[in-house]
């Protein structure tokens, strides 16, 4: 057997081993935290649950986060007792804490995440979203780093029906919600160095609700729920969810994200931000002419609830 054939067999075996089949759960999770954060009667409760899958694995839903143990990102607009700027011109950038991810070059990240984000730079967790669920907010992070710079976000579309990726809405008690991330990263001179677009990589690690499990197609590292029913219902307690374990080093510069699908872009109308001042007050940075950041996610904006996103720039 030639070395070329042996190398091909080794590569195929390695790729197959890296691919991961979903672990399925059924029904509602057990609540373990009644709410990470209280934003009053007009917001949704950011509860956390646990649920066991068919294979006995225990999953935290909608995600295991660093909320309460990591620094909050500074506010652009936070209706939950924070700063509410009317425009980007009102931001005093020098008042934003400077976070260190190595190096001396300074950068600024403007972020709108639906619902919750954790932001890593070159493998270091710099800041998290101060509002896990609603009301909708936006943030700014100022940091130092050495190029090349690897940006990584853990994104969570929060849920009211724990373990089933849904919430009350549109006349249904179990209505799947949607997510989305838009970010614009500039250097200290205001030059754009990265925006969210299709050049990012995205992978889902929690998909729900699944009315039928066989609607989910898994082909290597492609996890496709596009054939699954996204309609709401008043009783989704018999539905399933699919989970995958996150790689421990997913946020590190050396992680090979070429195995992940490209991020999918979505319009402002699809995400539904045109009535949210956390976004519209800052369109001059999120929708900058010639540097228009797009909303990104995995291939399913509605059913994919825990999504990891990565981009490296030099």
C-alpha positions as CSV (number, residue, x, y, z in Angstrom):
1,X,0.0,0.0,0.0
2,X,1.5,3.4,-1.0
3,X,2.2,6.2,1.4
4,X,-0.4,8.4,-0.5
5,X,-3.2,5.8,0.1
6,X,-2.2,5.4,3.7
7,X,-2.3,9.2,4.2
8,X,-5.7,9.3,2.6
9,X,-7.0,6.6,4.9
10,X,-5.6,8.4,7.9
11,X,-7.1,11.7,6.9
12,X,-10.5,10.1,6.3
13,X,-10.4,8.4,9.6
14,X,-9.3,11.6,11.4
15,X,-12.1,13.6,9.7
16,X,-14.7,10.9,10.6
17,X,-13.5,10.9,14.2
18,X,-13.8,14.7,14.4
19,X,-17.4,14.6,13.1
20,X,-19.9,14.3,15.8
21,X,-23.4,12.8,15.8
22,X,-26.1,14.6,17.8
23,X,-27.2,13.7,21.2
24,X,-31.0,13.9,21.5
25,X,-33.2,15.0,24.4
26,X,-36.9,15.0,24.7
27,X,-39.3,17.4,26.4
28,X,-38.7,20.1,29.0
29,X,-35.5,20.5,31.0
30,X,-35.4,20.8,34.8
31,X,-34.9,24.4,35.9
32,X,-31.7,24.9,37.9
33,X,-31.6,28.7,37.9
34,X,-34.9,30.8,37.9
35,X,-33.1,33.7,36.1
36,X,-29.6,35.0,35.7
37,X,-30.8,38.6,35.5
38,X,-34.0,40.6,36.2
39,X,-34.9,43.4,33.8
40,X,-38.4,43.9,35.1
41,X,-41.9,43.0,33.9
42,X,-41.3,43.9,30.2
43,X,-38.4,41.4,29.8
44,X,-38.3,37.7,29.5
45,X,-36.8,35.6,32.3
46,X,-33.3,34.2,31.6
47,X,-33.7,30.9,33.4
48,X,-31.3,28.0,33.0
49,X,-32.0,24.3,33.0
50,X,-30.5,20.8,32.8
51,X,-31.7,17.8,30.8
52,X,-30.5,14.3,30.2
53,X,-30.2,12.9,26.7
54,X,-31.0,9.4,25.5
55,X,-27.3,8.4,26.0
56,X,-27.3,9.8,29.6
57,X,-25.3,13.0,28.8
58,X,-26.4,16.0,31.0
59,X,-26.8,19.2,29.0
60,X,-27.2,22.7,30.3
61,X,-29.8,24.7,28.4
62,X,-29.9,27.0,26.6
63,X,-26.1,27.0,27.4
64,X,-23.5,26.9,30.0
65,X,-22.3,30.5,30.3
66,X,-19.8,32.7,32.2
67,X,-22.5,35.0,33.3
68,X,-21.7,36.3,36.8
69,X,-18.0,35.5,36.5
70,X,-16.8,37.5,33.5
71,X,-16.7,41.2,32.8
72,X,-19.7,42.8,31.2
73,X,-19.2,44.6,27.9
74,X,-19.7,48.4,28.2
75,X,-23.1,49.7,27.1
76,X,-24.1,51.5,23.9
77,X,-27.8,51.0,24.7
78,X,-29.0,49.1,27.7
79,X,-32.6,49.6,28.8
80,X,-32.1,47.3,31.8
81,X,-30.7,50.0,34.1
82,X,-27.7,50.8,32.0
83,X,-26.5,53.5,29.7
84,X,-28.8,54.4,26.8
85,X,-27.0,56.5,24.2
86,X,-29.0,58.2,21.5
87,X,-26.2,58.1,19.0
88,X,-22.7,56.8,18.5
89,X,-21.5,60.5,18.7
90,X,-22.5,60.5,22.4
91,X,-20.0,57.8,23.2
92,X,-16.9,58.8,25.2
93,X,-14.7,56.0,24.0
94,X,-12.0,56.9,26.6
95,X,-14.5,55.9,29.3
96,X,-14.8,52.4,28.0
97,X,-12.4,50.0,29.9
98,X,-9.4,48.9,27.9
99,X,-9.2,45.1,28.0
100,X,-6.0,43.2,27.2
101,X,-5.7,40.2,24.9
102,X,-2.0,40.6,24.4
103,X,-0.1,43.1,22.2
104,X,-0.3,46.9,22.3
105,X,-2.5,47.7,19.3
106,X,-5.9,49.0,20.3
107,X,-9.2,48.0,18.7
108,X,-12.9,48.7,19.3
109,X,-15.7,46.3,18.7
110,X,-19.3,47.5,18.4
111,X,-21.7,44.6,19.0
112,X,-25.4,43.9,18.8
113,X,-26.2,40.3,19.8
114,X,-29.6,38.5,19.8
115,X,-29.8,37.4,22.5
116,X,-26.6,36.7,24.4
117,X,-22.9,36.8,23.5
118,X,-19.5,35.9,25.0
119,X,-16.6,37.6,23.2
120,X,-13.1,36.1,23.0
121,X,-10.0,37.6,21.4
122,X,-7.0,35.4,20.7
123,X,-8.5,32.8,23.0
124,X,-9.1,35.1,26.0
125,X,-12.6,35.8,27.2
126,X,-12.8,39.6,27.3
127,X,-16.5,40.5,27.8
128,X,-20.0,39.1,28.0
129,X,-23.4,40.4,27.3
130,X,-24.9,42.1,30.4
131,X,-28.5,41.2,29.3
132,X,-28.9,37.5,28.6
133,X,-32.4,37.6,27.1
134,X,-34.5,40.8,26.7
135,X,-34.8,43.7,26.5
136,X,-32.5,44.3,23.5
137,X,-29.2,46.0,24.1
138,X,-26.0,46.8,22.3
139,X,-22.4,47.1,23.5
140,X,-18.8,48.3,22.9
141,X,-15.6,46.5,23.8
142,X,-12.2,48.3,23.6
143,X,-9.2,45.9,23.7
144,X,-5.5,45.4,22.8
145,X,-4.3,42.5,20.8
146,X,-1.4,41.5,18.5
147,X,-2.1,40.6,14.9
148,X,-3.2,38.2,13.6
149,X,-6.3,38.6,15.7
150,X,-8.8,35.7,16.2
151,X,-12.3,36.9,17.1
152,X,-14.7,34.3,18.6
153,X,-18.2,34.6,19.8
154,X,-20.4,32.2,21.7
155,X,-24.0,33.2,20.7
156,X,-27.1,32.0,22.6
157,X,-30.7,32.5,21.4
158,X,-32.3,32.3,24.9
159,X,-35.5,30.4,25.6
160,X,-38.5,30.3,27.9
161,X,-39.4,26.7,27.4
162,X,-36.1,25.2,28.7
163,X,-34.7,22.5,26.5
164,X,-37.1,23.2,23.7
165,X,-35.7,26.3,22.1
166,X,-39.0,28.2,22.2
167,X,-40.9,30.9,23.9
168,X,-44.4,32.4,24.1
169,X,-45.2,34.5,21.0
170,X,-47.3,35.0,17.9
171,X,-50.2,33.3,19.6
172,X,-48.3,30.1,20.5
173,X,-46.9,28.9,23.8
174,X,-44.1,27.2,22.0
175,X,-42.8,29.5,19.3
176,X,-39.2,29.2,18.1
177,X,-37.3,32.4,18.4
178,X,-34.4,33.7,16.3
179,X,-30.9,34.9,16.9
180,X,-28.3,37.0,15.1
181,X,-25.0,38.8,15.6
182,X,-23.8,42.0,14.0
183,X,-20.3,43.4,14.9
184,X,-18.0,46.1,13.5
185,X,-14.4,46.1,14.6
186,X,-12.2,49.1,14.1
187,X,-8.6,50.0,14.9
188,X,-7.8,52.9,17.1
189,X,-7.8,55.3,14.1
190,X,-11.4,54.3,13.2
191,X,-10.4,52.1,10.2
192,X,-12.5,49.0,9.7
193,X,-10.5,45.7,10.3
194,X,-13.4,43.3,10.5
195,X,-17.2,43.2,10.1
196,X,-19.6,40.3,10.4
197,X,-20.2,38.8,7.0
198,X,-20.0,35.4,5.1
199,X,-16.3,35.2,5.6
200,X,-16.8,34.1,9.3
201,X,-17.2,30.5,10.3
202,X,-20.2,29.2,12.2
203,X,-21.2,26.0,13.9
204,X,-24.4,25.1,15.8
205,X,-24.2,23.0,19.0
206,X,-27.9,23.1,20.1
207,X,-30.9,22.8,17.8
208,X,-34.5,22.9,19.0
209,X,-37.4,22.3,18.8
210,X,-37.4,19.3,16.6
211,X,-40.9,18.0,15.9
212,X,-39.3,15.0,14.2
213,X,-35.7,14.1,14.7
214,X,-35.2,12.8,11.2
215,X,-35.7,16.3,9.7
216,X,-32.2,17.0,10.9
217,X,-29.5,16.1,8.4
218,X,-25.9,15.7,9.7
219,X,-23.2,15.2,7.1
220,X,-19.7,15.4,8.6
221,X,-19.6,18.9,10.2
222,X,-22.7,20.2,8.4
223,X,-25.7,20.2,10.7
224,X,-28.7,21.1,8.6
225,X,-32.1,21.7,10.1
226,X,-33.6,23.6,7.1
227,X,-36.1,20.8,6.5
228,X,-37.5,21.0,10.0
229,X,-40.8,22.6,10.9
230,X,-40.4,26.1,12.4
231,X,-44.1,26.7,13.2
232,X,-45.3,27.4,16.8
233,X,-47.7,25.3,18.8
234,X,-49.4,25.4,22.2
235,X,-48.0,22.1,23.3
236,X,-44.4,21.2,22.4
237,X,-43.5,19.1,25.4
238,X,-43.1,16.0,23.3
239,X,-40.6,17.6,20.9
240,X,-36.9,16.9,20.8
241,X,-33.6,18.8,20.8
242,X,-30.2,18.0,19.3
243,X,-27.0,18.7,21.2
244,X,-23.3,18.6,20.3
245,X,-20.3,19.0,22.7
246,X,-18.2,22.1,22.1
247,X,-14.5,21.6,21.4
248,X,-12.6,22.8,24.4
249,X,-10.2,25.0,22.3
250,X,-12.8,26.3,19.9
251,X,-11.9,30.0,20.7
252,X,-8.2,29.5,20.4
253,X,-6.2,30.9,17.4
254,X,-4.8,27.4,16.6
255,X,-8.3,25.8,16.3
256,X,-8.9,24.7,12.7
257,X,-12.3,26.4,11.9
258,X,-12.0,25.4,8.2
259,X,-14.0,22.3,9.2
260,X,-17.0,24.5,10.1
261,X,-19.4,25.8,7.5
262,X,-19.3,29.4,6.5
263,X,-21.6,31.8,8.4
264,X,-24.9,32.6,6.7
265,X,-25.9,36.3,6.4
266,X,-29.4,37.7,7.2
267,X,-31.0,41.0,6.5
268,X,-32.0,43.6,9.1
269,X,-35.6,42.9,8.2
270,X,-35.3,39.2,8.7
271,X,-33.7,39.6,12.2
272,X,-36.3,42.3,13.0
273,X,-34.2,45.2,14.3
274,X,-35.7,48.2,12.6
275,X,-37.8,49.0,15.7
276,X,-35.0,48.5,18.2
277,X,-33.1,51.6,19.3
278,X,-30.2,49.4,20.5
279,X,-29.6,48.9,16.8
280,X,-31.1,51.9,15.0
281,X,-29.4,54.5,17.2
282,X,-26.1,53.2,15.9
283,X,-26.7,52.5,12.2
284,X,-23.8,54.7,11.3
285,X,-21.5,52.0,12.7
286,X,-23.5,48.8,12.1
287,X,-24.6,49.9,8.5
288,X,-21.5,51.9,7.6
289,X,-21.3,52.7,3.9
290,X,-18.6,50.5,2.3
291,X,-18.3,48.6,5.6
292,X,-21.9,47.4,6.2
293,X,-21.8,44.7,8.9
294,X,-24.3,41.9,8.2
295,X,-26.2,39.8,10.7
296,X,-24.6,36.3,10.8
297,X,-25.6,33.0,12.3
298,X,-25.5,29.3,11.3
299,X,-27.7,28.1,8.5
300,X,-30.9,28.2,10.6
301,X,-31.5,31.5,12.3
302,X,-34.6,30.1,14.0
303,X,-33.9,26.6,15.3
304,X,-30.1,26.8,16.0
305,X,-29.9,28.2,19.5
306,X,-26.2,27.8,20.5
307,X,-23.8,29.0,17.8
308,X,-20.1,29.5,17.8
309,X,-18.6,32.1,15.4
310,X,-15.0,32.7,14.4
311,X,-13.0,35.1,12.2
312,X,-9.2,35.8,12.0
313,X,-7.9,39.0,10.5
314,X,-4.3,40.2,10.0
